[in-house]
Amino acid sequence: MLRLGARIAEIEALYGCVVDERDGHAARRLLAELARAGALLAEEADRAARPARGAAGTRPGRARLRRRIAGTQRTADRIISRAARRPDRQA
């Protein structure tokens, strides 16, 4: 998304230059640059619209979820083992 924003800023700047330009030859050159920037924006937007490629059979974010679950399980196991070792524990 940052790249899209940069492309849009480039297009806005070029458009401003075209509007302010008095020389016809320079204006045509700027229009050609504006067209190129528009094409690059279209390509970048097309890439951003495609789904992200991930590992087969896994949804994005699943690895992080698994790590968080494993960390939570370790913490719970540690709490249980400490509680079981306490001498003042009443059964």
N, C-alpha and C positions, 0 to 999 in steps of 0.2 A: 504494500500500500504506500510505503514511503516513496518508492520509485514512481508510482502513478502521480503522487503529489508533485514530485520534481518535474515530471513531464508536463503536467498542467501549468506549473509556474513558468516553464520554458515557453510554452505556447502563449501564455498571457503576455510575457515580455516581448516576444516576437510580434504579436498582434499590436501591441502598443507602439513598437518601432515602425511597423508598416503604416499605421494610422498617422504618425507624426512625420513620416518621410515625404519630402517634397520632390526628390529626384525620381523620375519614372523607372530608370534602370535599377537603381538601388532598391526601389520598392518591389520590383519583380524578383530581384535576388532574395529579398527578405520573404516574399511570398513563397518562393521555392523552399526556403528553410522552414517556413511555417508548415508547408505541406509535409516535409520530411518529419518534422516534430510530431505532426498529427498522426502520421503513419506509425511512428514509433510508439506513440501513446496507445493507438489501437492494438498493436501487437502486445504491448505490456498488459493492457486490460484483458485481452484474450487469454494470456497466460495466467493472470490472476483469477479469471473466472473458472478455469479448469480445476477439477478436484485434485487435491494434493496426492501424490503417489506415496503410499506407505507400504509396509510389509504386508504380504499376502495374508489375509485372514485376521488381521488385527485392525482395530479402529484406532484413529489417532487419540493419544492420551491414555491408552490402556496400559502402557508400560509404566507410566508415572503412577497410575492407580494401583498397579500391582506392587510397586515399591512402597507406596504409602500403606497398603494393607499389611505387607510384610513387616514394616517398621512398627506398626500398631500391634501386631501379634507378638513381636519381640518384647515390646514394652509391657504388654499384658503378662507374658510369661515371666519377665523379670519381677514384676510386682507380686505375682502369685508365689514365686520361689522365695522372695524375701519375707512375705507374710508367713509362709510355711516354716521358716527357720526361726522365727521370733520365739523366745522362751516363754514370754508371758501370754502366749496365744492360748485361748481356751477353746477346746473342741466340743 
